[in-house]
């Protein structure tokens, strides 16, 4: 997989599946994370043929997954947050969890999502091959964006998946609440436009130009 950094001075790198921080790896961590990593991989990638396509006027607008273990999926995203917040790699420098760090760590160790009800997520995906083979660094949602009133982070997980994670006790805006994953409901994945037509695509073009100078 090709990873393009959106930090000046960092060039395109080859990685297996997203950023990897070997400084956080230990046998205890692997046991804690492995179950959730495996579940997310099976749900989002290996069982992709079971994702129901959602269309509007013959245009693909998303996918729906009916059979979801919400507890395991949320735990997977909690481990992503914790790993990013605990890492000292520059790629994760914009992930500052503050008081949520200890809460998330306790949830991971307890195997429970109790106490982090303010953390929820929306999943989107690029549908094209360019989008599935390139990702950018995680970052906080910028001011002026659709979620700018909330404390939210955006993660690019590879295979085209984008996760918008809310770390805020305030709810999502009403028009987006139907996309937020919740216990007992289906998982809805929003279809983004093709990568080269997106804001991320424009940023990648700038990065490539900078690398060629």
C-alpha positions in Angstrom: 0.0 0.0 0.0 1.2 3.5 -0.8 1.1 6.1 2.0 1.4 9.8 1.2 2.0 12.1 4.2 0.4 15.5 4.3 3.3 16.8 6.5 5.9 18.9 4.7 9.2 17.1 4.3 7.7 13.7 4.6 7.7 11.7 1.3 5.7 8.8 0.0 6.3 5.6 1.9 5.4 1.9 1.5 3.6 0.3 4.4 1.6 -2.9 4.8 -1.7 -1.4 6.1 -1.5 2.1 7.5 1.0 3.6 9.9 2.8 1.2 12.2 4.5 2.1 15.5 6.6 -0.8 16.7 7.4 1.1 19.9 3.8 0.3 21.1 4.0 -3.4 20.4 4.1 -5.8 23.3 2.6 -9.2 24.0 -0.1 -7.8 26.3 -1.0 -5.2 23.7 -1.3 -7.7 20.9 -3.7 -9.8 23.0 -5.8 -6.7 23.7 -5.8 -5.4 20.2 -5.7 -8.5 18.1 -9.3 -9.6 18.6 -10.7 -6.2 17.6 -8.3 -5.8 14.6 -9.3 -9.3 13.4 -13.0 -8.5 13.7 -12.8 -5.2 11.9 -10.8 -6.8 9.1 -13.3 -9.5 8.7 -16.3 -7.2 8.8 -15.0 -4.4 6.5 -12.8 -6.3 4.1 -13.1 -10.1 4.1 -16.9 -10.1 4.1 -17.1 -7.2 1.6 -19.3 -9.2 -0.7 -22.1 -9.1 2.0 -22.2 -5.3 2.0 -25.5 -4.1 0.6 -25.1 -1.3 -1.9 -27.2 1.8 -1.4 -28.1 3.8 -4.5 -30.1 6.9 -5.3 -31.1 7.6 -8.9 -28.7 4.8 -10.0 -25.8 6.5 -8.2 -23.9 4.6 -5.4 -24.3 6.5 -2.2 -23.1 4.0 0.4 -23.3 0.5 1.8 -25.2 -1.2 4.6 -24.0 -4.1 6.8 -26.8 -5.8 8.8 -25.0 -8.2 11.1 -22.6 -6.1 13.2 -21.1 -6.6 16.7 -21.2 -3.0 17.7 -19.2 -3.6 20.9 -16.2 -5.1 19.0 -16.3 -2.5 16.3 -16.3 0.4 18.8 -13.5 -1.3 20.7 -11.5 -1.4 17.5 -11.9 2.3 17.0 -11.0 2.9 20.7 -7.7 1.0 20.1 -7.0 3.1 17.1 -7.5 6.3 19.1 -5.3 5.0 22.0 -2.5 3.9 19.7 -2.5 7.2 17.9 -2.6 9.2 21.1 0.1 7.2 22.7 2.5 7.2 19.8 5.3 9.7 19.5 5.5 9.4 15.7 5.1 12.7 13.9 2.2 11.2 11.8 0.1 11.1 14.9 1.1 14.5 16.3 -2.3 16.0 15.7 -4.1 13.4 17.9 -4.3 14.9 21.4 -6.8 13.0 23.5 -6.4 14.9 26.8 -8.7 13.6 29.6 -10.1 11.0 27.2 -6.8 9.1 27.1 -7.1 7.4 30.5 -10.8 6.6 29.9 -10.0 4.9 26.6 -7.1 3.0 28.1 -9.3 1.7 30.9 -12.0 0.6 28.4 -9.4 -1.3 26.4 -8.0 -3.0 29.5 -11.5 -3.8 30.8 -12.9 -4.9 27.4 -15.8 -2.5 27.9 -17.2 0.6 26.2 -18.7 1.9 29.5 -17.7 5.5 30.3 -17.0 6.5 26.7 -20.5 7.1 25.5 -19.4 10.4 24.1 -17.2 8.6 21.6 -19.0 7.6 18.4 -18.1 7.3 14.7 -19.2 7.6 11.1 -17.6 5.5 8.4 -17.1 6.5 4.8 -15.2 5.0 1.9 -13.6 6.0 -1.4 -15.1 3.7 -4.1 -12.2 3.9 -6.6 -8.8 2.2 -6.8 -6.9 5.4 -6.2 -8.8 6.0 -3.0 -8.2 2.4 -1.9 -4.5 2.5 -2.3 -3.6 5.9 -0.7 -4.2 7.4 2.7 -3.2 10.6 4.6 -2.2 11.3 8.2 -5.0 11.4 10.8 -6.0 14.8 11.9 -8.5 16.9 13.8 -11.5 18.0 11.8 -10.8 21.6 10.7 -12.7 24.7 11.6 -15.3 25.6 9.0 -16.0 21.9 8.2 -19.2 20.0 8.6 -18.2 18.8 12.1 -16.2 21.8 13.2 -18.5 22.4 16.2 -17.5 19.1 17.7 -14.2 17.6 18.9 -13.6 15.1 16.1 -10.7 13.3 14.4 -10.4 11.8 10.9 -8.5 8.6 10.3 -7.6 7.0 7.0 -7.4 3.2 7.5 -6.4 2.0 4.1 -8.6 0.2 1.5 -10.4 3.5 1.1 -12.0 3.7 4.5 -12.3 7.0 6.4 -13.4 7.1 10.0 -14.8 10.2 11.6 -14.5 9.7 15.3 -16.4 12.0 17.7 -14.8 12.5 21.1 -17.4 14.8 22.5 -20.5 14.4 24.7 -22.5 16.6 22.4 -24.4 14.7 19.7 -23.8 14.7 15.9 -25.7 17.4 14.0 -29.2 16.0 13.3 -28.7 15.6 9.6 -25.7 13.3 10.2 -27.1 11.3 13.2 -28.5 8.6 10.9 -24.9 7.8 9.7 -23.5 7.4 13.3 -23.1 3.8 14.2 -25.1 2.6 17.2 -25.9 -0.6 19.1 -28.7 -2.6 17.5 -28.7 -0.8 14.2 -27.1 -1.7 10.8 -23.7 -0.2 10.0 -24.0 2.4 7.2 -20.9 3.3 5.2 -21.1 6.6 3.3 -19.7 6.6 -0.2 -17.3 9.5 -0.8 -16.6 10.8 -4.3 -13.6 9.4 -6.2 -10.3 10.4 -4.6 -9.0 12.6 -7.4 -12.2 14.7 -7.2 -12.0 15.1 -3.5 -10.3 17.6 -1.2 -7.8 14.9 -0.2 -7.0 14.3 -3.9 -6.2 18.0 -4.3 -3.9 17.8 -1.3 -2.2 14.7 -2.6 -1.5 16.5 -5.9 0.2 19.3 -4.0 2.3 16.8 -2.1 3.4 15.1 -5.3 4.4 18.4 -6.8 6.4 19.3 -3.7 8.2 16.0 -3.8 9.2 16.5 -7.4 10.9 19.9 -6.7 
